[in-house]
Amino acid sequence: MSAVRNLRERGHLGRRPLPLTVIPVPGPGAEDVLVGEDGRVWTGTADGGLHVHDPGDGSVTTVSNTRGRPMGLEWLPDGRIVVCDARRGLLAVDPVDGAVEVLATQAEGRRFLVTNNAAVAPDGTVWFTDSSAFYDIDAWRDDLIAHTRSGRLLRRTADGAVETVLGGLAFANGVALSPSGDAVLVAESATRRICRVATDGEGAGSVSAWVEDLPGHPDNMALGSDGLVWVTLAAPADPTLRVLQRGPDLLRRLVVRAPERLKPGPRRSVRVMALTEDAQVAHDLEFDPTAWHFATGVREHGGRVWLGSLLEPAIAVGEVPASAPHARS
């Protein structure tokens, strides 16, 4: 069983936010990022667009449109990009001609409502999340407030079969393979924890807490080129949200019906963490949120972290310091 680390909120006295370079894209809400072997960076936006940025010449090109809402992006063994489309389901997109294929829209008779993030195993198995059974992507805050615990982790095998692996998740979000490849990790945004589902060995199928009490609400995750599991903390832990989740159902229903300006919302920040196989913190990085914020996608590649945002019409990139300081206690 992996060790569990209680990562409580810690002060950052004496630390300056790291600089970010912001790259605008032709569409709102560049939620995730994916880096290819050629170094080009892919993202999808709220208008359905799938775009690629070439760091060499600075260009951004629109390659496809899913006619939905692209979220998580991953490479398939055949060279296509698997797209978690919050409105259309699990898709595969050809990065050359932009052709879109629908891979799955439901499991056990229940349609996906918020197809969110994925990880792909070498054999082509796709592990992915459906965040909520009650609220669509436009109402993601309402699911956290209502605390529906209706998210699920699913698996699509190479032959096309789809099944639910784990249900009852509190806004199931980021997915990543463990560094050793013997488990799948899935983030629960509402409860600020990451679960570990063993996939190999005698304990295959067993579920345990991998990280609990993160200092922020986790979003997308990815296994970096450095062998670490990178996770975005889209927003700092919200005490008001925590009180609501522990309160009576009636109170949560009343807040869900309230005007948006009265609901708990994310504070402006950009923070990502990198964890080892046994959940030790290798990096805890905060970037300057002045020009860009709400990091929901992360991809470490060659000593840099590429970031996506559900809210920003741009992606961003920052350097991983050679000796990145952890948050102070």
Sine and cosine of phi, psi and omega as CSV:
sin_phi,cos_phi,sin_psi,cos_psi,sin_omega,cos_omega
0.00,0.00,0.69,-0.73,0.02,-1.00
-0.93,0.36,0.53,-0.85,0.05,-1.00
-0.93,0.37,0.55,-0.83,0.04,-1.00
-0.96,-0.28,0.78,-0.63,0.01,-1.00
-0.92,-0.40,0.82,-0.58,0.09,-1.00
-1.00,0.08,0.96,-0.27,-0.08,-1.00
-0.98,-0.20,1.00,0.06,-0.05,-1.00
-0.99,0.17,0.33,-0.94,0.01,-1.00
-0.85,0.53,0.73,-0.68,-0.04,-1.00
-0.78,-0.62,0.51,-0.86,-0.02,-1.00
-0.96,0.30,0.34,-0.94,-0.03,-1.00
-0.82,-0.57,0.59,0.81,-0.01,-1.00
-0.86,0.52,0.73,-0.69,0.06,-1.00
1.00,0.08,-0.03,1.00,-0.01,-1.00
-0.97,-0.25,0.75,-0.66,0.10,-1.00
-1.00,-0.10,0.65,-0.76,0.06,-1.00
-0.86,0.51,0.59,-0.80,0.03,-1.00
-0.97,0.23,0.48,-0.88,-0.02,-1.00
-0.97,0.25,0.47,-0.88,0.06,-1.00
-0.83,-0.56,0.58,-0.82,0.20,-0.98
-0.97,-0.24,0.80,-0.60,-0.07,-1.00
-0.97,-0.23,0.75,-0.66,0.00,-1.00
-0.87,-0.49,0.96,-0.28,0.02,-1.00
-0.89,0.46,0.54,-0.84,0.07,-1.00
-0.80,-0.60,0.38,-0.93,-0.07,-1.00
-0.99,0.16,0.90,0.44,0.03,-1.00
0.17,-0.99,0.39,-0.92,-0.02,-1.00
-1.00,0.10,0.52,-0.86,0.16,-0.99
0.92,0.40,0.93,0.37,0.02,-1.00
-0.99,0.17,0.99,0.15,-0.28,-0.96
-0.92,0.39,-0.63,0.77,-0.05,-1.00
-0.75,-0.66,0.17,-0.98,0.05,-1.00
-0.69,-0.72,0.50,-0.86,0.02,-1.00
-0.60,-0.80,0.76,-0.65,-0.03,-1.00
-0.96,-0.29,0.74,-0.67,0.03,-1.00
-1.00,-0.01,0.15,-0.99,0.03,-1.00
-0.88,0.47,-0.42,0.91,0.01,-1.00
-1.00,0.09,0.03,1.00,0.03,-1.00
1.00,0.06,-0.10,0.99,0.04,-1.00
-0.96,0.29,0.49,-0.87,-0.12,-0.99
-0.88,-0.47,0.80,-0.60,-0.05,-1.00
-0.97,-0.23,0.49,-0.87,0.10,-0.99
-0.43,-0.90,0.33,-0.94,0.07,-1.00
-0.82,-0.57,0.54,-0.84,-0.09,-1.00
-0.86,-0.51,0.21,-0.98,-0.15,-0.99
-0.90,0.44,-0.31,0.95,0.04,-1.00
-1.00,0.04,0.13,0.99,0.01,-1.00
1.00,-0.09,-0.17,0.98,-0.08,-1.00
-0.94,0.35,0.57,-0.82,0.13,-0.99
-0.88,-0.48,0.87,-0.49,-0.16,-0.99
-0.84,-0.54,0.42,-0.91,0.05,-1.00
-0.76,-0.65,0.74,-0.68,0.02,-1.00
-0.96,-0.29,0.75,-0.66,0.06,-1.00
-0.98,-0.22,0.96,-0.29,0.00,-1.00
-0.89,0.46,-0.36,0.93,-0.02,-1.00
-0.91,0.41,-0.72,0.69,-0.02,-1.00
-0.92,-0.40,-0.01,1.00,0.05,-1.00
0.99,0.17,0.06,1.00,-0.07,-1.00
-0.97,0.24,0.41,-0.91,0.15,-0.99
-0.77,-0.64,0.84,-0.54,-0.07,-1.00
-0.86,-0.52,0.70,-0.71,0.09,-1.00
-1.00,0.05,0.83,-0.56,-0.10,-0.99
-0.97,-0.25,-0.53,0.85,-0.09,-1.00
-0.40,-0.92,0.12,-0.99,0.13,-0.99
-0.59,-0.81,0.83,-0.56,-0.06,-1.00
-0.99,0.11,-0.15,0.99,-0.10,-1.00
0.87,0.49,0.48,0.88,0.05,-1.00
-0.60,-0.80,-0.67,-0.74,0.02,-1.00
-0.73,-0.68,1.00,-0.04,0.00,-1.00
-0.88,0.47,0.68,-0.73,0.07,-1.00
-0.85,-0.53,-0.95,-0.32,-0.05,-1.00
-0.92,0.40,0.59,-0.81,-0.01,-1.00
-0.80,-0.60,0.66,-0.75,0.07,-1.00
-0.51,-0.86,0.37,-0.93,0.05,-1.00
-1.00,0.07,0.69,-0.73,0.16,-0.99
-1.00,-0.04,0.40,-0.91,0.00,-1.00
-0.85,0.53,-0.45,0.90,-0.02,-1.00
-1.00,0.09,0.10,1.00,0.05,-1.00
1.00,-0.07,-0.12,0.99,0.07,-1.00
-0.99,0.12,0.21,-0.98,0.03,-1.00
-0.97,-0.24,0.83,-0.56,0.13,-0.99
-0.99,0.13,0.77,-0.63,-0.05,-1.00
-0.89,-0.46,0.85,-0.53,0.16,-0.99
-0.99,0.11,0.97,-0.25,-0.03,-1.00
-0.99,-0.17,0.89,-0.46,-0.11,-0.99
-0.87,0.50,-0.39,0.92,-0.03,-1.00
-0.97,-0.26,-0.48,0.88,-0.14,-0.99
-0.94,-0.35,-0.19,0.98,0.02,-1.00
0.96,-0.28,-0.43,-0.90,-0.02,-1.00
-1.00,-0.01,0.84,-0.54,-0.09,-1.00
-0.84,-0.54,0.31,-0.95,0.18,-0.98
-0.82,-0.58,0.76,-0.65,-0.05,-1.00
-0.85,-0.53,0.76,-0.65,0.07,-1.00
-0.97,0.25,0.85,-0.52,-0.05,-1.00
-0.95,0.30,-0.14,0.99,0.00,-1.00
-1.00,-0.09,-0.82,0.57,-0.06,-1.00
-0.97,-0.24,-0.06,1.00,0.06,-1.00
0.98,0.22,0.12,0.99,-0.01,-1.00
-0.88,0.48,0.66,-0.75,-0.06,-1.00
-0.92,-0.40,0.77,-0.64,0.10,-1.00
-0.86,-0.51,0.72,-0.69,0.06,-1.00
-0.99,0.11,0.86,-0.51,-0.01,-1.00
-1.00,-0.04,-0.58,0.81,-0.03,-1.00
-0.25,-0.97,0.57,-0.82,0.04,-1.00
-0.77,-0.63,-0.13,0.99,-0.03,-1.00
-0.34,-0.94,0.23,-0.97,0.10,-1.00
-0.54,-0.84,0.72,-0.69,-0.03,-1.00
0.79,0.62,0.60,0.80,0.05,-1.00
0.99,0.15,-0.01,1.00,0.01,-1.00
-0.95,-0.32,0.87,-0.50,-0.01,-1.00
-0.94,0.35,0.50,-0.87,0.08,-1.00
-0.96,0.29,0.71,-0.70,0.02,-1.00
-0.97,-0.24,-0.60,0.80,0.04,-1.00
-0.67,-0.74,0.98,0.20,0.09,-1.00
-0.92,0.40,0.86,-0.51,-0.31,-0.95
-0.89,-0.45,-0.88,0.47,-0.12,-0.99
-0.57,-0.82,0.32,-0.95,-0.10,-0.99
-0.52,-0.85,0.28,-0.96,0.19,-0.98
-0.65,-0.76,0.60,-0.80,-0.07,-1.00
-0.88,-0.47,0.81,-0.58,0.04,-1.00
-0.99,0.16,0.33,-0.94,-0.01,-1.00
-0.84,0.55,-0.48,0.88,0.00,-1.00
-0.99,0.11,0.08,1.00,0.04,-1.00
1.00,-0.07,-0.04,1.00,0.07,-1.00
-0.91,0.41,0.75,-0.66,0.02,-1.00
-0.95,-0.31,0.87,-0.50,0.12,-0.99
-0.99,-0.15,0.79,-0.62,-0.07,-1.00
-0.49,-0.87,0.26,-0.97,-0.06,-1.00
-0.91,-0.41,0.53,-0.85,0.21,-0.98
-0.87,-0.49,0.93,-0.38,-0.29,-0.96
-0.96,0.29,-0.56,0.83,-0.13,-0.99
-0.49,-0.87,0.52,-0.86,0.09,-1.00
-0.99,-0.15,-0.04,1.00,-0.14,-0.99
-0.82,-0.58,-0.48,0.88,-0.09,-1.00
-0.81,-0.58,0.72,-0.69,0.00,-1.00
-0.99,0.15,-0.05,-1.00,-0.13,-0.99
-0.90,0.44,-0.51,0.86,0.01,-1.00
-0.94,0.35,-0.34,0.94,-0.03,-1.00
-0.91,-0.42,0.56,0.83,-0.06,-1.00
-0.88,0.48,-0.55,0.83,0.03,-1.00
-0.90,0.44,-0.59,0.81,-0.01,-1.00
-0.90,0.43,-0.57,0.82,0.03,-1.00
-0.92,0.40,-0.65,0.76,0.03,-1.00
-0.90,0.44,-0.62,0.78,0.00,-1.00
-0.94,0.33,-0.74,0.67,-0.01,-1.00
-0.92,0.38,-0.37,0.93,0.04,-1.00
0.81,0.58,0.83,0.56,-0.11,-0.99
-0.95,0.32,-0.40,0.91,-0.07,-1.00
0.75,0.66,0.72,0.69,-0.06,-1.00
-0.92,-0.40,0.19,0.98,0.02,-1.00
-0.98,0.21,0.27,-0.96,0.00,-1.00
-0.51,-0.86,0.46,-0.89,0.14,-0.99
-0.98,-0.18,0.77,-0.63,-0.05,-1.00
-0.85,-0.53,0.26,-0.96,0.02,-1.00
-0.70,-0.71,0.76,-0.65,0.14,-0.99
-0.90,-0.43,0.88,-0.47,0.00,-1.00
-0.99,0.13,0.23,-0.97,-0.08,-1.00
-0.87,0.49,-0.40,0.92,0.01,-1.00
-1.00,0.08,0.04,1.00,0.08,-1.00
0.99,-0.12,-0.08,1.00,0.00,-1.00
-0.96,0.29,0.68,-0.74,-0.03,-1.00
-0.83,-0.56,0.72,-0.70,0.02,-1.00
-0.57,-0.82,0.41,-0.91,0.10,-0.99
-0.99,0.12,0.79,-0.61,0.00,-1.00
-1.00,-0.09,-0.62,0.78,-0.07,-1.00
-0.51,-0.86,0.79,-0.61,0.02,-1.00
-0.91,-0.42,-0.07,-1.00,0.04,-1.00
0.94,0.35,0.41,0.91,-0.04,-1.00
-1.00,0.04,0.61,-0.80,-0.06,-1.00
-1.00,0.09,1.00,0.03,-0.13,-0.99
0.82,0.57,0.96,0.26,0.04,-1.00
-0.85,0.52,0.74,-0.67,-0.13,-0.99
-0.71,-0.71,-0.95,-0.32,-0.11,-0.99
-0.90,0.44,0.53,-0.85,0.03,-1.00
-0.73,-0.68,0.65,-0.76,0.07,-1.00
-0.48,-0.88,0.51,-0.86,0.16,-0.99
-0.98,0.20,0.56,-0.83,0.08,-1.00
-0.92,0.39,0.42,-0.91,-0.02,-1.00
-0.81,0.58,-0.58,0.81,0.00,-1.00
-1.00,0.09,-0.15,0.99,0.04,-1.00
0.98,0.20,0.20,0.98,-0.04,-1.00
-0.98,-0.18,0.15,0.99,-0.02,-1.00
-0.38,-0.92,0.32,-0.95,0.12,-0.99
-0.90,-0.44,0.69,-0.72,-0.01,-1.00
-0.95,-0.31,0.68,-0.73,-0.01,-1.00
-0.70,-0.72,0.75,-0.66,-0.04,-1.00
-1.00,-0.01,0.63,-0.77,0.15,-0.99
-0.93,-0.36,0.96,-0.28,-0.09,-1.00
-0.89,0.45,-0.65,0.76,-0.12,-0.99
-0.92,0.38,-0.56,0.83,-0.06,-1.00
-0.97,-0.25,0.04,1.00,0.07,-1.00
0.84,0.54,0.73,0.68,0.05,-1.00
-0.64,-0.77,0.26,-0.96,0.06,-1.00
-0.82,-0.57,0.78,-0.62,0.03,-1.00
-0.99,-0.14,0.45,-0.89,0.03,-1.00
-0.89,-0.46,0.83,-0.56,0.05,-1.00
-0.92,-0.38,0.92,-0.40,-0.01,-1.00
-0.93,0.36,0.67,-0.74,-0.03,-1.00
-0.90,-0.44,-0.27,0.96,-0.05,-1.00
-0.78,-0.63,0.33,-0.94,0.11,-0.99
0.99,0.15,-0.15,-0.99,-0.06,-1.00
-0.90,0.45,-0.49,0.87,-0.03,-1.00
-1.00,0.00,0.23,0.97,-0.04,-1.00
-0.81,0.59,0.76,-0.65,-0.01,-1.00
0.99,-0.12,-0.27,0.96,-0.01,-1.00
-0.95,0.30,0.54,-0.84,-0.05,-1.00
-0.87,-0.50,0.72,-0.70,0.04,-1.00
-0.58,-0.81,0.32,-0.95,0.10,-1.00
-0.98,0.21,0.79,-0.61,0.02,-1.00
-1.00,-0.09,-0.70,0.71,0.09,-1.00
-0.65,-0.76,0.69,-0.72,0.05,-1.00
-0.81,-0.58,0.39,-0.92,0.11,-0.99
0.83,0.55,0.74,0.67,0.10,-1.00
-0.87,0.49,0.47,-0.88,-0.03,-1.00
-0.97,0.26,0.03,1.00,0.05,-1.00
-0.40,-0.92,0.05,-1.00,-0.05,-1.00
-1.00,0.04,0.92,-0.40,-0.08,-1.00
-0.95,0.32,0.55,-0.83,0.04,-1.00
-0.84,-0.54,-0.84,-0.54,-0.04,-1.00
-0.94,0.34,0.43,-0.90,0.07,-1.00
-0.75,-0.67,0.34,-0.94,0.06,-1.00
-0.34,-0.94,0.55,-0.84,0.11,-0.99
-0.99,0.12,0.86,-0.51,-0.09,-1.00
-0.99,0.13,0.18,-0.98,0.06,-1.00
-0.92,0.39,-0.24,0.97,0.03,-1.00
-1.00,0.00,0.07,1.00,0.01,-1.00
0.98,0.19,0.16,0.99,0.02,-1.00
-0.97,-0.22,0.42,-0.91,0.08,-1.00
-1.00,-0.03,0.90,-0.44,0.00,-1.00
-0.99,-0.14,0.69,-0.73,-0.01,-1.00
-0.69,-0.72,0.69,-0.73,0.09,-1.00
-1.00,0.07,0.60,-0.80,0.19,-0.98
-0.94,-0.33,1.00,-0.09,-0.17,-0.99
-0.87,0.49,-0.54,0.84,0.01,-1.00
-0.45,-0.89,0.48,-0.88,0.05,-1.00
-0.88,0.47,0.36,-0.93,0.06,-1.00
-0.82,0.58,0.71,-0.71,-0.09,-1.00
-0.95,-0.32,0.94,-0.33,-0.03,-1.00
-0.87,0.49,-0.58,0.81,0.01,-1.00
-0.91,0.42,-0.69,0.73,0.03,-1.00
-0.89,0.46,-0.65,0.76,0.00,-1.00
-0.88,0.48,-0.66,0.76,0.03,-1.00
-0.90,0.43,-0.69,0.72,0.00,-1.00
-0.88,0.47,-0.68,0.73,-0.03,-1.00
-0.90,0.44,-0.48,0.88,0.00,-1.00
-1.00,0.00,-0.13,0.99,-0.06,-1.00
-1.00,0.07,-0.04,-1.00,-0.02,-1.00
-0.94,0.35,0.42,-0.91,0.00,-1.00
-0.84,0.54,-0.63,0.78,-0.04,-1.00
-0.86,0.51,-0.68,0.73,0.01,-1.00
-0.89,0.46,-0.70,0.71,0.00,-1.00
-0.89,0.46,-0.65,0.76,0.01,-1.00
-0.90,0.44,-0.62,0.78,0.01,-1.00
-0.91,0.42,-0.66,0.75,0.00,-1.00
-0.93,0.37,-0.62,0.78,0.04,-1.00
-0.86,0.52,-0.59,0.81,-0.03,-1.00
-0.99,0.14,-0.16,0.99,-0.05,-1.00
-0.95,0.31,0.32,-0.95,0.09,-1.00
-0.85,0.53,0.51,-0.86,-0.07,-1.00
-0.84,0.55,-0.58,0.82,-0.05,-1.00
-0.92,0.40,-0.30,0.95,-0.02,-1.00
-0.99,-0.10,-0.10,1.00,-0.03,-1.00
-1.00,0.04,0.46,-0.89,0.10,-1.00
-0.85,0.53,0.66,-0.75,0.00,-1.00
-0.70,-0.72,0.30,-0.95,-0.05,-1.00
-0.95,0.33,0.71,-0.70,0.14,-0.99
-0.97,0.22,0.50,-0.87,-0.08,-1.00
-0.94,0.35,0.86,-0.51,-0.01,-1.00
-0.28,-0.96,0.26,-0.96,0.16,-0.99
-0.64,-0.77,0.95,-0.31,-0.05,-1.00
-0.62,-0.79,0.71,-0.71,0.07,-1.00
-0.71,-0.71,0.46,-0.89,0.04,-1.00
-0.78,-0.63,0.45,-0.89,0.10,-0.99
-0.82,-0.57,0.75,-0.66,-0.09,-1.00
-0.85,-0.53,0.53,-0.85,0.04,-1.00
-0.99,0.10,0.05,-1.00,0.01,-1.00
-0.79,0.61,-0.64,0.77,-0.04,-1.00
-0.99,-0.15,0.44,0.90,0.14,-0.99
0.93,0.37,0.40,0.92,0.13,-0.99
-0.99,0.16,0.58,-0.81,0.00,-1.00
-0.98,0.18,0.89,-0.45,0.05,-1.00
-1.00,-0.06,-0.62,0.78,0.04,-1.00
-0.63,-0.78,0.59,-0.81,0.09,-1.00
-0.65,-0.76,0.99,-0.13,-0.20,-0.98
-0.91,-0.40,0.73,-0.69,0.13,-0.99
-0.89,-0.45,0.74,-0.67,0.00,-1.00
-0.93,-0.36,0.32,-0.95,-0.02,-1.00
-0.92,0.40,0.87,-0.49,-0.04,-1.00
-1.00,-0.04,0.20,0.98,-0.11,-0.99
-0.88,0.48,-0.74,0.67,-0.10,-1.00
-0.98,-0.17,-0.18,0.98,-0.11,-0.99
-0.33,-0.94,0.64,-0.77,-0.04,-1.00
-0.43,-0.90,-0.06,-1.00,0.04,-1.00
0.86,0.51,0.90,0.45,0.00,-1.00
-0.94,0.33,0.86,-0.52,0.02,-1.00
-0.89,-0.45,-0.28,0.96,0.03,-1.00
-0.78,-0.62,0.57,-0.82,-0.02,-1.00
-0.58,-0.82,0.59,-0.80,0.07,-1.00
-0.52,-0.86,0.92,-0.38,0.10,-1.00
-0.99,0.10,0.74,-0.67,-0.01,-1.00
-0.47,-0.88,0.92,-0.39,0.08,-1.00
0.88,0.47,0.61,0.79,0.06,-1.00
1.00,0.08,0.11,0.99,0.08,-1.00
-0.82,-0.57,0.45,-0.89,0.10,-1.00
-0.92,-0.40,0.85,-0.53,0.10,-0.99
-1.00,-0.05,0.66,-0.75,-0.12,-0.99
-0.79,-0.62,0.60,-0.80,0.13,-0.99
-0.89,-0.45,0.31,-0.95,-0.03,-1.00
-0.63,-0.78,0.75,-0.67,0.06,-1.00
-0.88,0.48,-0.42,0.91,-0.13,-0.99
-0.96,-0.27,-0.44,0.90,-0.14,-0.99
-1.00,-0.03,0.59,-0.81,0.10,-0.99
-1.00,0.07,0.73,0.68,-0.09,-1.00
-0.24,-0.97,0.40,-0.92,0.22,-0.97
-0.97,-0.23,0.14,-0.99,-0.01,-1.00
-0.58,-0.81,0.34,-0.94,0.01,-1.00
-0.60,-0.80,0.62,-0.79,0.05,-1.00
-0.62,-0.79,0.33,-0.94,-0.01,-1.00
-1.00,0.07,0.58,-0.81,0.16,-0.99
-1.00,0.02,0.90,-0.43,-0.02,-1.00
-0.85,0.53,0.56,-0.83,-0.01,-1.00
-0.85,0.52,-0.57,0.82,0.07,-1.00
-0.76,-0.65,0.98,0.18,-0.11,-0.99
-0.96,0.28,0.85,-0.53,0.02,-1.00
-0.95,0.32,0.60,-0.80,0.12,-0.99
-0.99,0.13,0.28,-0.96,0.03,-1.00
-0.89,0.46,0.61,-0.79,-0.02,-1.00
-0.97,0.26,0.50,-0.86,0.05,-1.00
-1.00,0.05,0.00,0.00,0.00,0.00
